[in-house]
Amino acid sequence: MASLQTSRSLRATAAAVAALTAVGLLSACSYGSKADKTANAAPAAATSGAKLSADTVKIGYFANLTHGTALVGLQEGLFQKELGGTQIKTQVFNAGPSEIEALNAGSIDIGWVGPSPAINGYVQSNSSNLKIVGGSASGGVALVVNPAKITSLDELKGKKIATPQLGNTQDVALLNYLAGKGFKEDPQSGAGDVSVVRTDNKVTPDAYSSGAIDGAWVPEPTASTLVSKGAKVLLDEKDLWPNKQFVITNIIVSQKFLKAHPDVVEAVLRGSVKTNAFIKANSDKAAQDANAAIKAAGGNALPDAVLAPAWKSIDFLDDPLAATLQSEADHAVTAGLLKKPNIAGIYDLAPLNKVLQAAGQPAVQDAGLGAP
């Protein structure tokens, strides 16, 4: 009887979330990017100077604050300045798997993406399609809950907790955390001691407001959006990591493009390093730039009450935090979503370290996962 009730509860929850998804897509009232879109997602910067080895470079990213380096660098023209006469074309994505598919198809050359899609893309292509060439962001992820239903981590059993997508970075983190606490979960369906409900970030706030979910393990700005609706932060994911740092966004490049156009990749990395320095020196201005870029990509600008705390929770950095990537791969194994992956060779940090050396900054490490 208990399993039947659980099954009915999960079906009811799924139906409620599906309905909310339909409403969210039809009303177009959510924040962030609404659909994958090509070109002109970022303000077109005038090209000047000598063209590099490629006429254009196609850059992919999400209209999310955790992709702030891409958002700010494009908005401020810092990437275009480094690329000279080589033109930037942009494509905005809603999910990592679709960005990896675009990289495989040659629709983009370089992208900002989370660790789990990067790992999956690398492993599934037998190590042939991408390289991680730089870091971008750490942190910016939290477990936020309805304080009327959950007041401690011990009260998660029997509750409905959302993640953005089956197998995405936050989904892996939640499943790994629950496994570590002794909870039993079916990683594919999400059924178990805690009901893991995969819900698009765009409609998670509505799902929370309606009571379809009791909380969510989500990145910014979704976490701060839920807090603005009365949710409380029960756990900041950075508190689970050594030095409170873990990779949330990487810079990846097509191996084919890296081999053919190393000068273009190096220019993009120079732009990234300069953008991260700009963010550190001009945090408020950078936050407004990111917000403007989100709006330009077809989303709705974030209210200040959401933007300010969300932006402050993210650390923008050049170091890819390679040791934490291996940990995240191990977490996917613990969660039951992935067989033990071989990610040796996933990094090529030589171009980034060249850029850092020229800027008088220390080299970053690949934790033994670099190109052979």
NULUM-18451 format. One record per residue (C-alpha): y, x negated, z negated; residue in three letters. Coordinates in steps of 0.25 Angstrom, whole numbers, padded with zeros to 4 digits, always signed. Example, Ala and Ser with C-alpha at 12.3 -4.5 7.8 and 13.67 -1.06 7.14 Angstrom:
2
-0018-0049-0031Ala -0004-0055-0029Ser 
This chain:
372
+0000+0000+0000Met +0010-0011-0003Ala +0008-0018+0010Ser +0010-0004+0017Leu +0023-0002+0009Gln +0027-0016+0013Thr +0024-0014+0028Ser +0032-0001+0027Arg +0044-0008+0020Ser +0044-0019+0031Leu +0044-0009+0042Arg +0055-0001+0036Ala +0063-0014+0034Thr +0061-0019+0048Ala +0065-0005+0053Ala +0078-0005+0045Ala +0081-0019+0050Val +0078-0016+0064Ala +0087-0004+0063Ala +0098-0012+0057Leu +0096-0022+0068Thr +0098-0012+0079Ala +0111-0007+0072Val +0116-0021+0070Gly +0114-0024+0085Leu +0120-0011+0090Leu +0132-0011+0081Ser +0134-0026+0083Ala +0141-0027+0069Cys +0133-0039+0064Ser +0139-0053+0063Tyr +0135-0065+0070Gly +0129-0066+0084Ser +0124-0053+0090Lys +0116-0059+0102Ala +0113-0072+0109Asp +0124-0074+0119Lys +0128-0085+0129Thr +0140-0093+0132Ala +0154-0091+0126Asn +0148-0088+0112Ala +0158-0099+0108Ala +0172-0100+0112Pro +0172-0108+0125Ala +0178-0122+0123Ala +0185-0129+0134Ala +0177-0141+0139Thr +0185-0154+0141Ser +0181-0169+0143Gly +0169-0175+0149Ala +0156-0166+0152Lys +0144-0172+0145Leu +0130-0172+0152Ser +0129-0157+0152Ala +0138-0147+0158Asp +0135-0137+0147Thr +0128-0137+0133Val +0123-0123+0129Lys +0124-0121+0114Ile +0117-0111+0106Gly +0120-0106+0091Tyr +0120-0094+0082Phe +0133-0086+0079Ala +0129-0089+0064Asn +0137-0097+0054Leu +0125-0106+0052Thr +0128-0111+0066His +0142-0114+0062Gly +0142-0128+0069Thr +0140-0121+0082Ala +0150-0110+0080Leu +0161-0119+0075Val +0159-0130+0084Gly +0160-0121+0096Leu +0171-0113+0091Gln +0179-0126+0088Glu +0176-0132+0101Gly +0170-0144+0094Leu +0157-0144+0103Phe +0164-0143+0116Gln +0174-0154+0112Lys +0162-0164+0111Glu +0155-0158+0124Leu +0167-0161+0132Gly +0165-0155+0146Gly +0151-0150+0143Thr +0152-0135+0141Gln +0146-0127+0130Ile +0139-0114+0132Lys +0134-0106+0120Thr +0124-0096+0116Gln +0123-0089+0103Val +0110-0085+0097Phe +0105-0075+0086Asn +0092-0082+0083Ala +0086-0096+0084Gly +0074-0093+0092Pro +0082-0088+0104Ser +0091-0100+0103Glu +0078-0109+0104Ile +0074-0101+0116Glu +0087-0103+0122Ala +0086-0118+0119Leu +0072-0119+0126Asn +0077-0111+0138Ala +0089-0120+0140Gly +0099-0109+0137Ser +0105-0118+0126Ile +0105-0133+0124Asp +0109-0135+0110Ile +0109-0125+0098Gly +0111-0122+0084Trp +0099-0116+0077Val +0092-0114+0064Gly +0080-0123+0060Pro +0069-0113+0062Ser +0071-0110+0076Pro +0073-0125+0079Ala +0060-0128+0073Ile +0053-0117+0080Asn +0059-0121+0093Gly +0055-0135+0092Tyr +0041-0133+0087Val +0038-0122+0097Gln +0043-0131+0109Ser +0034-0142+0104Asn +0046-0150+0101Ser +0052-0149+0115Ser +0064-0140+0115Asn +0074-0144+0105Leu +0079-0154+0095Lys +0088-0152+0083Ile +0100-0162+0085Val +0108-0158+0073Gly +0111-0150+0061Gly +0122-0139+0059Ser +0120-0131+0046Ala +0114-0130+0033Ser +0113-0118+0023Gly +0119-0104+0026Gly +0106-0096+0022Val +0104-0087+0010Ala +0095-0077+0004Leu +0104-0065+0002Val +0099-0052-0005Val +0103-0039-0010Asn +0107-0041-0025Pro +0103-0027-0028Ala +0088-0030-0024Lys +0086-0045-0026Ile +0093-0053-0037Thr +0083-0065-0037Ser +0073-0072-0028Leu +0062-0066-0036Asp +0066-0053-0031Glu +0063-0055-0017Leu +0049-0049-0017Lys +0049-0036-0010Gly +0063-0038-0004Lys +0067-0038+0011Lys +0073-0051+0015Ile +0079-0053+0029Ala +0079-0066+0037Thr +0085-0067+0051Pro +0072-0069+0060Gln +0058-0072+0058Leu +0056-0087+0058Gly +0071-0090+0058Asn +0076-0100+0048Thr +0080-0090+0037Gln +0067-0083+0039Asp +0059-0096+0037Val +0067-0099+0024Ala +0065-0086+0018Leu +0050-0086+0021Leu +0049-0100+0015Asn +0056-0096+0003Tyr +0048-0084+0000Leu +0035-0092+0002Ala +0040-0102-0008Gly +0042-0091-0018Lys +0028-0086-0016Gly +0031-0074-0008Phe +0021-0069+0003Lys +0027-0066+0016Glu +0022-0064+0031Asp +0031-0073+0038Pro +0030-0065+0051Gln +0032-0051+0046Ser +0041-0054+0034Gly +0032-0045+0025Ala +0028-0050+0012Gly +0033-0051-0003Asp +0047-0052+0003Val +0050-0044+0016Ser +0056-0054+0026Val +0064-0045+0036Val +0069-0052+0048Arg +0083-0047+0052Thr +0093-0052+0061Asp +0105-0058+0054Asn +0114-0049+0061Lys +0109-0036+0054Val +0104-0042+0041Thr +0117-0037+0034Pro +0114-0023+0039Asp +0100-0024+0034Ala +0104-0029+0021Tyr +0115-0018+0019Ser +0105-0007+0023Ser +0094-0012+0013Gly +0084-0016+0024Ala +0084-0030+0018Ile +0086-0035+0004Asp +0091-0049+0007Gly +0091-0059+0018Ala +0088-0074+0020Trp +0099-0077+0030Val +0109-0087+0036Pro +0124-0086+0036Glu +0132-0077+0038Pro +0121-0067+0036Thr +0120-0071+0021Ala +0134-0070+0018Ser +0135-0057+0026Thr +0124-0051+0017Leu +0132-0056+0005Val +0144-0049+0010Ser +0136-0036+0009Lys +0132-0038-0005Gly +0120-0047-0004Ala +0118-0059-0013Lys +0114-0073-0010Val +0100-0075-0017Leu +0097-0089-0012Leu +0105-0099-0003Asp +0095-0106+0005Glu +0101-0119+0004Lys +0097-0119-0011Asp +0083-0121-0006Leu +0085-0134+0001Trp +0087-0148-0004Pro +0102-0152-0004Asn +0105-0137+0000Lys +0104-0140+0014Gln +0095-0135+0025Phe +0096-0134+0040Val +0100-0120+0045Ile +0106-0124+0059Thr +0102-0135+0068Asn +0107-0140+0082Ile +0096-0140+0092Ile +0096-0145+0106Val +0087-0144+0118Ser +0079-0156+0119Gln +0081-0156+0135Lys +0096-0155+0133Phe +0096-0166+0122Leu +0089-0175+0132Lys +0098-0172+0144Ala +0111-0171+0137His +0112-0179+0124Pro +0127-0181+0125Asp +0129-0166+0125Val +0120-0164+0113Val +0128-0175+0106Glu +0141-0169+0109Ala +0136-0155+0103Val +0132-0163+0090Leu +0146-0170+0090Arg +0152-0156+0090Gly +0142-0151+0079Ser +0146-0163+0070Val +0161-0161+0072Lys +0159-0146+0070Thr +0152-0148+0057Asn +0163-0157+0052Ala +0173-0147+0057Phe +0166-0136+0049Ile +0166-0145+0036Lys +0181-0148+0038Ala +0185-0134+0042Asn +0175-0124+0035Ser +0184-0112+0036Asp +0189-0114+0050Lys +0174-0117+0054Ala +0170-0104+0048Ala +0180-0096+0056Gln +0176-0103+0068Asp +0161-0100+0066Ala +0165-0085+0064Asn +0173-0085+0077Ala +0161-0091+0084Ala +0152-0080+0078Ile +0162-0070+0084Lys +0163-0077+0097Ala +0148-0076+0098Ala +0148-0061+0098Gly +0146-0059+0083Gly +0156-0053+0072Asn +0164-0063+0064Ala +0160-0064+0050Leu +0169-0059+0039Pro +0175-0069+0030Asp +0167-0064+0018Ala +0154-0068+0026Val +0159-0080+0033Leu +0165-0088+0022Ala +0152-0089+0013Pro +0143-0090+0025Ala +0150-0102+0030Trp +0151-0109+0017Lys +0136-0108+0015Ser +0133-0116+0028Ile +0133-0131+0028Asp +0136-0137+0042Phe +0131-0151+0044Leu +0126-0160+0055Asp +0113-0164+0048Asp +0101-0156+0053Pro +0094-0157+0039Leu +0081-0161+0046Ala +0073-0161+0033Ala +0076-0146+0031Thr +0071-0143+0045Leu +0058-0148+0041Gln +0058-0140+0028Ser +0062-0127+0036Glu +0050-0130+0046Ala +0041-0131+0033Asp +0047-0118+0028His +0043-0110+0041Ala +0029-0115+0039Val +0029-0111+0024Thr +0034-0097+0029Ala +0023-0096+0038Gly +0032-0095+0051Leu +0028-0109+0057Leu +0017-0118+0057Lys +0020-0132+0053Lys +0030-0137+0063Pro +0031-0151+0069Asn +0046-0153+0070Ile +0046-0168+0072Ala +0056-0172+0082Gly +0065-0159+0081Ile +0077-0167+0078Tyr +0085-0177+0087Asp +0097-0181+0078Leu +0101-0193+0086Ala +0112-0186+0093Pro +0118-0181+0080Leu +0117-0194+0073Asn +0124-0201+0084Lys +0135-0190+0083Val +0135-0192+0067Leu +0136-0207+0068Gln +0148-0206+0078Ala +0154-0197+0068Ala +0151-0207+0056Gly +0141-0198+0050Gln +0127-0201+0044Pro +0115-0198+0053Ala +0106-0186+0050Val +0091-0187+0048Gln +0080-0179+0055Asp +0070-0180+0044Ala +0060-0186+0053Gly +0060-0175+0063Leu +0068-0182+0073Gly +0065-0185+0088Ala +0054-0196+0089Pro 
